[in-house]
């Protein structure tokens, strides 16, 4: 083998090794990357981001309304994983509670609220997308505000605040099928 062929073989081998190192490091760093685009699926939350406790939706297509009605959200807490949503005496069952003047998700690490400001009421898919992008732990409540909400088990709901009711806030609730 001539010197030129040897140099060419060494150069090509070095390029191959370099390409393998770049590919491996890209894969390795990809493990640590938080890619919100991977959670563009409605109802899913980006890993390590707001709403990180919610599981992804289990079915494709538009979700159907499972229940609609009026409720009071107060210091007793509300569980959205039941149909209809229920007030629970044990705080471990709560998804949300009202602590004047805030609507608060029960678990401090859960960010499962997002205020909807669109001109039309959102669909479940709209709420899922909003929650994936902009969910928070607490929200200041005002009459007429719309909030997308996600339960501990990932169920989506829309809360339309109707105003003060006793020690809490009245809300028109739309609960979508899980």
C-alpha positions in Angstrom: 0.0 0.0 0.0 1.4 3.4 -0.9 1.8 6.3 1.5 -1.1 8.2 -0.1 -3.4 5.1 0.2 -2.3 4.7 3.9 -3.0 8.4 4.6 -6.4 8.1 2.9 -7.3 5.0 4.9 -6.3 6.7 8.1 -8.2 9.9 7.3 -11.3 7.9 6.4 -11.0 5.9 9.6 -10.6 9.1 11.6 -13.7 10.6 9.9 -15.7 7.4 10.7 -14.6 7.6 14.4 -15.4 11.3 14.6 -18.9 10.7 13.1 -19.5 7.9 15.6 -18.5 10.1 18.5 -20.7 12.9 17.3 -23.6 10.6 16.8 -23.2 9.0 20.2 -22.8 12.4 22.0 -26.0 13.6 20.2 -27.9 10.6 21.4 -26.4 11.0 24.9 -27.3 14.7 25.2 -30.7 13.9 23.8 -31.4 11.8 26.9 -31.1 15.0 29.0 -32.9 17.3 26.6 -36.4 18.4 27.5 -38.3 18.5 24.2 -41.7 20.2 24.5 -42.4 19.2 20.9 -42.6 15.6 22.0 -45.6 16.5 24.1 -47.6 18.4 21.6 -50.2 15.7 22.0 -53.3 17.4 23.6 -53.5 16.7 27.3 -49.9 15.6 27.6 -47.4 17.6 29.6 -43.8 18.0 28.8 -41.6 15.9 31.1 -40.1 17.9 33.9 -42.3 20.9 33.0 -45.6 22.3 34.2 -48.1 19.6 34.8 -45.4 16.9 34.9 -47.5 14.5 36.9 -50.2 14.0 34.2 -50.2 10.9 32.1 -50.6 11.2 28.3 -54.1 10.7 26.9 -55.1 7.2 26.1 -57.2 7.7 23.0 -57.0 9.7 19.8 -59.6 12.1 18.5 -61.8 14.7 20.2 -62.9 13.9 23.7 -66.6 13.9 24.5 -68.1 15.8 27.4 -68.7 13.3 30.3 -70.4 15.7 32.7 -71.4 19.4 33.0 -72.8 21.2 36.0 -72.4 23.8 38.7 -70.2 23.2 41.7 -68.7 25.2 44.6 -64.9 25.1 44.9 -63.9 25.8 48.5 -61.4 24.8 51.2 -62.8 21.3 51.1 -61.2 20.5 47.8 -62.5 19.0 44.6 -61.7 15.7 43.0 -62.0 15.8 39.2 -61.4 12.0 38.8 -65.0 11.2 39.7 -68.1 11.7 37.7 -69.5 14.1 38.7 -66.6 15.8 40.4 -66.9 15.6 44.1 -65.8 17.5 47.2 -63.6 15.3 49.4 -63.0 15.4 53.1 -59.5 13.9 52.8 -56.9 16.3 51.3 -55.1 13.4 49.6 -58.0 13.1 47.2 -58.1 16.7 46.2 -57.1 18.0 42.7 -57.9 21.6 43.5 -59.1 23.8 46.4 -60.0 27.5 46.8 -57.9 29.5 49.2 -59.0 33.2 48.8 -58.2 34.7 46.3 -56.5 31.7 44.6 -57.5 28.4 43.0 -54.8 26.1 44.0 -53.6 22.7 42.8 -53.3 20.4 45.8 -49.9 19.0 45.3 -47.2 21.7 45.4 -45.3 20.2 42.5 -48.4 19.9 40.3 -49.0 22.6 37.8 -52.4 21.7 36.5 -54.2 25.0 35.8 -54.1 27.4 32.9 -56.3 30.4 32.3 -58.1 30.3 28.9 -58.3 33.8 27.3 -59.6 32.8 23.8 -62.8 34.3 22.5 -64.6 30.9 22.3 -64.7 28.3 25.0 -61.9 25.7 24.5 -62.3 22.0 23.6 -60.6 19.3 25.6 -57.8 19.3 23.0 -57.4 23.1 23.4 -57.2 22.7 27.1 -54.6 19.9 26.8 -52.4 22.0 24.6 -52.7 25.1 26.8 -51.9 23.0 29.9 -48.9 21.5 28.2 -47.6 25.0 27.4 -48.6 27.2 30.2 -49.8 25.4 33.3 -49.4 26.9 36.8 -49.8 25.8 40.4 -52.1 28.7 41.5 -54.4 31.1 39.7 -56.1 34.3 40.9 -59.8 33.7 40.6 -62.2 36.3 39.2 -65.8 36.0 38.1 -66.0 35.1 34.4 -62.5 33.6 34.1 -62.1 30.3 32.4 -59.6 27.8 33.6 -58.4 24.6 32.0 -57.6 22.0 34.6 -56.1 18.6 34.7 -56.7 16.0 37.5 -54.2 13.9 39.2 -55.0 11.1 36.8 -54.9 13.4 33.7 -58.6 14.0 33.2 -59.3 17.4 31.6 -61.9 19.9 32.8 -63.0 23.4 32.1 -63.9 25.7 35.1 -65.9 28.8 34.4 -65.9 30.9 37.6 -69.4 32.3 38.3 -68.5 34.2 41.5 -68.5 33.9 45.3 -70.6 31.2 46.8 -70.4 30.9 50.6 -66.8 30.4 51.6 -65.8 29.5 48.0 -66.3 30.2 44.4 -69.1 28.9 42.2 -68.0 27.3 38.9 -69.7 25.9 35.9 -67.7 22.7 35.2 -67.2 20.8 32.0 -65.6 17.4 32.5 -64.3 15.5 29.5 -64.2 11.7 29.3 -60.8 10.3 30.3 
